[in-house]
Amino acid sequence: MKNHIYTYVIIQAPVSAIDKITEAREKAGQYFGTNFVSPVMNSDNGQGVNAFMIMADGSEDGSDNFHRFNEIRRKYISWIDSQAGSDGRNSLWYTGSVIEQEMHYHQQLAVS
């Protein structure tokens, strides 16, 4: 049994801040690679929010990739935080979700 950690990050901004969320998505592509970053989507539910998601890497707990992606996420979130204005307000906000999953490996036997 091996534990794999899945960490999803969702970045959101008001529709009026399309330039900010576009920049945040481009920066996410630079940090994580474009195949880990979804397109910007509009909630289209009257909330007036655009969002995109940074997909989980699914690294094995404690592996080099696990530590590498955690460091990349930390640096990216620091960049998001640095986008706040002098008044401390930031049009970008983020949420994250961590899922730990036990992976059960088994050998499939051929049946004759």
C-alpha distance (Angstrom), angle and dihedral (degrees) to the residues before:
residue distance angle dihedral
M1 . . .
K2 3.77 . .
N3 3.78 126.5 .
H4 3.78 117.9 -131.9
I5 3.78 120.8 -166.3
Y6 3.80 120.0 -144.4
T7 3.80 114.6 -166.1
Y8 3.80 117.4 -176.3
V9 3.80 121.6 -171.1
I10 3.81 121.9 -164.2
I11 3.79 118.3 -162.8
Q12 3.82 118.3 -160.3
A13 3.80 137.2 -177.0
P14 3.79 136.6 168.3
V15 3.80 114.8 -89.5
S16 3.81 87.2 -113.2
A17 3.84 88.8 64.3
I18 3.81 96.9 59.1
D19 3.81 90.6 135.5
K20 3.82 90.8 56.2
I21 3.79 95.5 48.6
T22 3.81 90.9 45.0
E23 3.80 89.4 53.4
A24 3.83 90.8 46.0
R25 3.81 90.8 52.1
E26 3.81 92.3 48.7
K27 3.81 89.7 49.4
A28 3.82 90.3 48.8
G29 3.81 89.0 54.0
Q30 3.80 89.2 53.2
Y31 3.81 92.2 49.8
F32 3.82 101.3 39.5
G33 3.80 105.7 17.8
T34 3.78 122.9 -101.1
N35 3.82 95.4 -94.0
F36 3.84 88.9 65.8
V37 3.84 94.2 53.2
S38 3.82 125.0 76.8
P39 3.80 123.8 -144.0
V40 3.81 117.7 -92.7
M41 3.79 108.8 -89.5
N42 3.79 130.2 -164.7
S43 3.79 115.7 -133.0
D44 3.83 88.4 -140.1
N45 3.81 89.9 -165.7
G46 3.78 99.1 109.4
Q47 3.81 93.1 -92.4
G48 3.81 92.5 104.8
V49 3.80 95.5 -135.7
N50 3.80 131.9 140.7
A51 3.80 118.8 -160.4
F52 3.77 144.3 172.3
M53 3.77 132.9 -171.1
I54 3.77 132.8 -131.8
M55 3.77 104.9 -144.9
A56 3.78 123.7 -130.6
D57 3.77 118.7 -100.5
G58 3.82 94.5 -147.4
S59 3.79 94.3 -140.2
E60 3.76 120.9 177.8
D61 3.80 110.5 -102.8
G62 3.81 109.9 -93.9
S63 3.81 95.6 9.2
D64 3.79 124.0 132.0
N65 3.84 89.6 -106.9
F66 3.80 90.3 51.1
H67 3.80 91.1 56.3
R68 3.81 93.4 40.2
F69 3.83 93.8 53.1
N70 3.80 92.2 44.7
E71 3.82 89.2 54.7
I72 3.82 91.3 47.4
R73 3.84 90.6 50.1
R74 3.82 90.4 48.9
K75 3.82 92.0 51.5
Y76 3.80 92.6 45.8
I77 3.81 93.4 49.8
S78 3.82 88.3 49.3
W79 3.81 88.1 54.0
I80 3.84 90.3 50.9
D81 3.82 89.7 50.1
S82 3.81 90.3 49.4
Q83 3.81 90.2 60.6
A84 3.81 91.7 74.5
G85 3.78 116.0 115.3
S86 3.80 125.3 -119.7
D87 3.82 88.0 -87.3
G88 3.83 90.3 58.9
R89 3.79 94.1 -111.6
N90 3.77 119.0 133.9
S91 3.81 124.8 -169.4
L92 3.82 88.3 -156.4
W93 3.76 121.8 74.1
Y94 3.78 133.2 171.5
T95 3.76 142.5 -159.1
G96 3.75 128.3 -167.5
S97 3.76 137.7 -159.5
V98 3.78 126.7 -160.3
I99 3.78 119.8 -159.5
E100 3.79 122.1 -175.1
Q101 3.77 115.1 -159.1
E102 3.76 129.4 -174.7
M103 3.75 110.3 -135.4
H104 3.78 114.2 -147.9
Y105 3.76 112.4 -157.0
H106 3.75 118.7 -161.8
Q107 3.76 139.0 169.1
Q108 3.76 115.7 -118.4
L109 3.77 112.1 -138.0
A110 3.78 120.6 -143.1
V111 3.77 114.0 -118.3
S112 3.78 117.1 -147.4
